[in-house]
Amino acid sequence: TVAELARRHFDHACLPLEEVVGKGRGAIPFDAAPLDRALQHAAEEADYIGRIHRLLKGRLVPERMACVYETMERPLVRVLADMEDAGIRVDPEQLRALSRDFAQRLAGFEEEIYKLAGRTFNIGSPKQLSDVLGHELARLGAKRTKTGAFATGADVLEELAAAGNELAARVLDWRQLEKLRSTYTDALLQEINPDTGRVHTHFTMTVTSTGRLSSTDPNLQNIPVRTEEGGRIRRAFVAGEGMKLLSADYSQIELRLLAHVAGLETLRSAFRAGLDIHAMTASQVFGMPVERVDAASRRKAKTINFGIIYGISAFGLARRLGIPQGEAKTYIDAYFARFPGIRDYMERAKEFARRNGYVTTIFGRKCFTPYIQDKNPARRSFAERAAINAPLQGAAADIIKRAMVGVPRALLRRNLKARMLLQVHDELLFEVPAAEVEETAALVRGIMESAAALSVPLVVETGVADDWAGAH
């Protein structure tokens, strides 16, 4: 933020926005804030934006960041503004029906939880949940919070649920559904613009260390993809009259980048040949012919593939697969034995981060790792995992940004009326006139697949429907 940069580069503390308008539900619109405070905040921001620009602009060329700024970040501002202005149409009746259904299911979960607990309590209160699960949490060795209560985070409850604790499992179900209800089905109804009938999210370019975009007010990037509830919420996002929604999604982009960056010829050849990469991994790790890989083995391999990218531990993999930790370690060891270049890449990335305090993407974006030398093992391990993953996640973000800059220009040249509405991780969502769907899909796919020249092909999968779930 401007305030953070002003403090870092000029040792100046700007008046925080929350001291002008308040925070949370008590916040007021900026135009209703006291004039003197609003003036001070706005003037400071304008002043320090200019100072920061003059300071940092001169560093772009000598620090080799001009390409990132000139070809991605600066032209993307106009693109994101147009996307925010376009918004996406939402069917309020579907959301209301979902809210009613979620409320009924939540009531059922609550009744079941109370029955299992033998008493009623506030399920949303960590302290009261700690009291109810105290004996099991103590036996598990759960940490205590500053209040003296046991921690009841998702990781703790998942461990209890995996050990057969039905109450913990139901609380997890309740939490997930309550979050969807409060964050989406109820909240989205309040976010629909009465003039446009659409939801207009805000995209932020400077929040994540890897360069990924974030979405706020409302956040449309965290709707679950693989759950039934997430699919039902996405069905409420619909195309306008005479239009279709077109989804264009990069396939396995971070695995492809891993093959490219780490120089893994086995994976490169598999991607070039269009092989099923997860089936191939299952064959390599579990020692079976590709044609004998079943669905369960492929799912395990998929979890291992994506887990390795994030520096997963044997403990973490064991929890995800529901297997003993020793078995998970055997899988990881077998993976590195089959793909030794991956471990070499990981060690190079960590060593680079230790020397420089950051890692870079293939386009030169710097992803900082401030805790890489930290004495605290947990913080240091987190930074090491970030050093491994950031060059991949950051490069994926760079690639989709390059595509986002190129697509509107190409649509304009071809006189196509499609509008880009959303960017969610590796997916772009468009609203397209029904008569232009095929031409637009081919154009978008071509631009996205040529957004970077890698040693493996980029592949984009497209889908078209009347709603987001159907197109995804």
PyMOL commands that set and color helices and strands:
alter all, ss='L'
color gray80, all
select helices_A, chain A and resi 2-10+18-21+24-26+30-32+35-57+66-86+92-117+126-132+134-140+154-162+166-191+228-234+253-262+265-272+277-286+290-292+295-309+314-321+325-338+340-356+377-413+434-449+468-471
alter helices_A, ss='H'
color red, helices_A
select strands_A, chain A and resi 88-90+198-199+202-204+214-216+237-238+243-250+358-360+366-368+419-424+427-433+460-465
alter strands_A, ss='S'
color yellow, strands_A
deselect
rebuild
show_as cartoon
